[in-house]
Amino acid sequence: MMHKEEKDITKNLVDFYKEIALISDYQIGKCAGIDYVWNTKGSWPAYLFGKPGTKQAEAVTWEIKKRRLPPFWIMDDQDDLEIRGFLNEKGIRPVRKWKGMILNVKAYEKKPGAGDVKLRFNHCGDLPVWRALINEDLFSANRMGEEIEHTLNSGEQFTWAVAWIESNPVATGLLFTFERIAGIYMIVTKRAFRGRGIGTMVTGALIDRVLDSNIDRIVLHATPMGEGIYRNLGFEPVNELSIYWKLGY
């Protein structure tokens, strides 16, 4: 059974993509009880969410095979060798892992920023830059379309940030608040500027945005590269999420 922290981490992730899909007019649905969000005219987002039972897995993998569902599947599959084995037989393999982490806002201590970095929040003119940084430095094959700029500008639940050094955009971040849970997404620093604490500064600045609100916990999904940074900010690991992909899709 999922603990409350695990539920918060998973719920915010699903809510994040559903809210983006609702505003962007992407496809939202369920197959055998498994949620999915799918931009059928582009490459991002294209995710299924949640660990299936055996019968669910059979139904969903059949639809993926027929290309009637998206190719990526995010789930907490820890210690479930049966599901892993079944998906492997169907050519659906884990391609990356995220660590689900949570921060108790009351225990958070503010961190100093980097002196030469300027942060701008929700500046409409920064949205093309924000999207370009993510497409270039975060995504490998998937790409955000231009419609995401309208989506973020239309939803009060989104706070985006771009960090600048002089005239150079060097880092991004995104805060999503929904039902008293805040999620941090899309923390990206240009390769040439990594190791200078800029990503930490952006994350801390997004946390600061909710300190005086009714939000009492913040969640995120860390790559192995980012996990240490988030631990230093006070985030604690809760669970591990695997991202599966249908080979050859």
C-alpha positions as CSV (number, residue, x, y, z in Angstrom):
1,M,0.0,0.0,0.0
2,M,1.3,3.5,-0.9
3,H,2.2,5.8,2.0
4,K,0.9,9.4,1.9
5,E,4.2,10.8,0.7
6,E,4.3,8.4,-2.2
7,K,0.7,9.3,-3.1
8,D,1.6,13.0,-3.0
9,I,4.6,12.5,-5.3
10,T,2.6,10.4,-7.8
11,K,-0.5,12.6,-7.7
12,N,1.3,15.8,-8.4
13,L,3.1,14.2,-11.3
14,V,-0.2,13.0,-12.9
15,D,-2.0,16.3,-12.1
16,F,0.9,18.2,-13.7
17,Y,0.6,16.4,-17.0
18,K,-3.2,16.4,-16.9
19,E,-3.4,20.2,-16.4
20,I,-0.9,20.8,-19.2
21,A,-3.0,18.4,-21.4
22,L,-6.3,20.1,-20.5
23,I,-5.0,23.6,-21.5
24,S,-3.1,22.4,-24.5
25,D,-5.9,20.2,-25.8
26,Y,-3.8,17.0,-25.7
27,Q,-5.4,13.6,-25.3
28,I,-6.3,12.5,-21.7
29,G,-7.8,9.1,-21.0
30,K,-7.7,5.8,-19.2
31,C,-7.0,2.3,-20.5
32,A,-7.9,-0.6,-18.1
33,G,-7.7,1.9,-15.2
34,I,-4.3,3.3,-16.2
35,D,-4.2,7.1,-16.8
36,Y,-2.4,8.5,-19.8
37,V,-1.7,11.9,-21.4
38,W,-0.7,12.1,-25.0
39,N,0.2,14.8,-27.5
40,T,-0.7,12.8,-30.6
41,K,0.4,15.6,-32.9
42,G,3.9,15.9,-31.3
43,S,6.3,13.9,-29.2
44,W,5.8,15.4,-25.7
45,P,4.1,14.5,-23.5
46,A,3.4,10.8,-24.2
47,Y,3.0,9.0,-20.9
48,L,1.1,6.3,-19.1
49,F,1.0,6.5,-15.3
50,G,0.8,3.8,-12.6
51,K,1.8,0.2,-11.9
52,P,-0.7,-2.3,-13.5
53,G,-2.0,-5.6,-12.3
54,T,-1.5,-8.6,-14.6
55,K,-4.8,-8.1,-16.5
56,Q,-4.3,-4.4,-16.8
57,A,-0.8,-5.0,-18.2
58,E,-2.1,-7.3,-20.8
59,A,-4.7,-4.8,-22.0
60,V,-2.4,-1.8,-22.0
61,T,0.5,-3.5,-23.7
62,W,-1.8,-4.7,-26.5
63,E,-2.9,-1.1,-27.1
64,I,0.7,0.1,-27.0
65,K,1.6,-2.5,-29.6
66,K,-1.2,-1.3,-31.8
67,R,0.0,2.3,-31.3
68,R,-3.2,3.4,-29.7
69,L,-1.5,4.4,-26.5
70,P,1.7,6.4,-25.9
71,P,5.1,4.6,-25.7
72,F,6.3,5.8,-22.3
73,W,5.0,4.4,-19.0
74,I,5.9,5.9,-15.6
75,M,5.4,3.6,-12.6
76,D,6.7,2.8,-9.1
77,D,7.7,-0.8,-9.9
78,Q,10.0,-1.5,-6.9
79,D,10.4,-5.2,-6.1
80,D,7.8,-6.2,-8.6
81,L,9.7,-8.7,-10.7
82,E,6.5,-10.1,-12.2
83,I,5.5,-6.9,-13.8
84,R,9.1,-6.1,-15.0
85,G,9.3,-9.6,-16.5
86,F,6.0,-9.3,-18.3
87,L,6.8,-5.9,-19.7
88,N,10.3,-7.1,-20.8
89,E,8.6,-10.0,-22.8
90,K,6.5,-7.4,-24.6
91,G,9.5,-5.3,-25.5
92,I,8.8,-2.6,-23.0
93,R,12.1,-1.8,-21.1
94,P,13.1,0.7,-18.4
95,V,15.1,3.5,-19.9
96,R,15.6,5.8,-16.9
97,K,14.8,6.2,-13.3
98,W,13.6,9.1,-11.1
99,K,13.8,9.4,-7.4
100,G,10.6,10.7,-5.9
101,M,11.5,13.3,-3.2
102,I,9.6,15.5,-0.8
103,L,10.4,18.6,1.2
104,N,8.7,19.7,4.4
105,V,8.3,23.5,3.8
106,K,8.4,24.3,7.5
107,A,11.8,22.7,7.9
108,Y,13.3,24.5,4.8
109,E,16.1,27.0,5.3
110,K,16.7,29.6,2.6
111,K,19.9,29.4,0.6
112,P,22.0,32.3,-0.7
113,G,21.8,33.0,-4.5
114,A,24.6,33.5,-7.0
115,G,25.6,37.1,-7.2
116,D,26.0,37.4,-11.0
117,V,22.7,35.7,-11.8
118,K,19.4,37.5,-12.4
119,L,16.1,35.5,-12.1
120,R,12.9,36.4,-13.8
121,F,9.5,34.8,-13.1
122,N,6.5,34.5,-15.4
123,H,8.0,36.9,-17.9
124,C,6.1,36.3,-21.2
125,G,9.0,37.2,-23.3
126,D,11.1,34.5,-21.6
127,L,8.8,31.6,-22.6
128,P,10.5,30.9,-26.0
129,V,13.9,30.9,-24.3
130,W,12.5,28.7,-21.5
131,R,11.3,26.1,-24.0
132,A,14.5,26.2,-26.1
133,L,16.7,25.5,-23.0
134,I,14.6,22.5,-22.1
135,N,14.5,21.1,-25.6
136,E,18.3,21.6,-26.0
137,D,19.5,20.5,-22.5
138,L,16.9,18.2,-21.0
139,F,15.1,16.3,-23.7
140,S,16.9,13.9,-26.0
141,A,14.3,12.9,-28.5
142,N,11.1,14.4,-27.3
143,R,10.4,18.1,-28.0
144,M,8.0,20.6,-26.5
145,G,5.9,22.4,-29.1
146,E,5.2,26.1,-29.2
147,E,1.7,25.6,-27.6
148,I,3.4,25.0,-24.2
149,E,4.1,28.7,-24.1
150,H,0.4,29.5,-24.3
151,T,-0.3,26.8,-21.7
152,L,2.0,28.1,-19.1
153,N,0.9,31.7,-19.7
154,S,-2.8,30.6,-19.2
155,G,-2.5,28.7,-16.0
156,E,-2.2,30.3,-12.6
157,Q,-0.9,27.0,-11.2
158,F,2.3,27.4,-13.2
159,T,5.3,29.6,-12.2
160,W,8.2,29.5,-14.6
161,A,11.7,31.0,-14.1
162,V,14.6,31.8,-16.4
163,A,18.1,32.6,-14.9
164,W,20.2,35.1,-16.8
165,I,23.9,36.0,-16.7
166,E,24.1,39.3,-18.5
167,S,22.3,38.6,-21.8
168,N,22.7,34.8,-21.6
169,P,19.8,32.6,-20.5
170,V,21.5,29.9,-18.4
171,A,18.9,27.9,-16.5
172,T,15.2,27.3,-16.1
173,G,12.7,25.9,-13.6
174,L,9.0,25.4,-13.3
175,L,6.7,25.3,-10.2
176,F,3.3,23.6,-10.3
177,T,0.9,24.1,-7.4
178,F,-2.3,22.0,-7.2
179,E,-4.4,21.1,-4.2
180,R,-1.9,22.2,-1.6
181,I,1.0,20.3,-3.1
182,A,3.7,22.0,-5.1
183,G,5.9,20.2,-7.6
184,I,9.2,21.4,-9.1
185,Y,9.8,20.4,-12.7
186,M,12.2,21.2,-15.6
187,I,15.2,22.3,-13.6
188,V,17.8,22.7,-16.4
189,T,21.2,24.4,-16.5
190,K,23.2,24.9,-19.7
191,R,26.1,22.6,-19.7
192,A,28.7,25.4,-19.9
193,F,27.3,26.9,-16.7
194,R,26.9,23.8,-14.6
195,G,28.7,23.3,-11.3
196,R,28.2,26.9,-10.2
197,G,25.1,26.4,-8.0
198,I,22.7,28.0,-10.5
199,G,20.3,25.1,-10.6
200,T,20.3,25.1,-6.8
201,M,19.5,28.8,-6.8
202,V,16.6,28.4,-9.3
203,T,15.2,25.5,-7.2
204,G,15.5,27.5,-4.0
205,A,13.9,30.5,-5.6
206,L,10.9,28.4,-6.6
207,I,10.6,27.0,-3.1
208,D,10.6,30.6,-1.8
209,R,7.6,31.4,-3.9
210,V,5.4,29.1,-1.8
211,L,6.8,29.7,1.7
212,D,4.0,32.2,2.6
213,S,1.2,30.2,1.0
214,N,-0.9,27.3,2.3
215,I,1.5,24.8,0.6
216,D,3.0,22.6,3.3
217,R,5.0,20.1,1.1
218,I,6.9,20.3,-2.2
219,V,7.7,17.3,-4.3
220,L,9.9,16.6,-7.3
221,H,11.3,13.7,-9.3
222,A,15.1,13.7,-9.4
223,T,17.5,12.2,-11.9
224,P,20.6,10.6,-10.5
225,M,22.5,13.8,-11.4
226,G,20.2,16.1,-9.5
227,E,19.5,14.0,-6.4
228,G,22.4,15.3,-4.4
229,I,21.5,18.9,-5.1
230,Y,18.0,18.4,-3.8
231,R,19.2,16.5,-0.7
232,N,21.3,19.6,0.1
233,L,18.1,21.7,-0.1
234,G,16.3,19.4,2.4
235,F,14.4,17.1,0.1
236,E,14.2,13.5,1.3
237,P,13.9,10.4,-1.0
238,V,10.6,8.6,-0.8
239,N,10.3,6.2,-3.7
240,E,11.7,5.4,-7.1
241,L,9.9,5.7,-10.4
242,S,10.9,3.8,-13.5
243,I,10.2,5.2,-17.0
244,Y,9.6,2.4,-19.5
245,W,9.6,2.7,-23.3
246,K,8.3,0.4,-26.0
247,L,11.2,-0.6,-28.1
248,G,10.9,0.5,-31.8
249,Y,7.9,2.7,-31.2
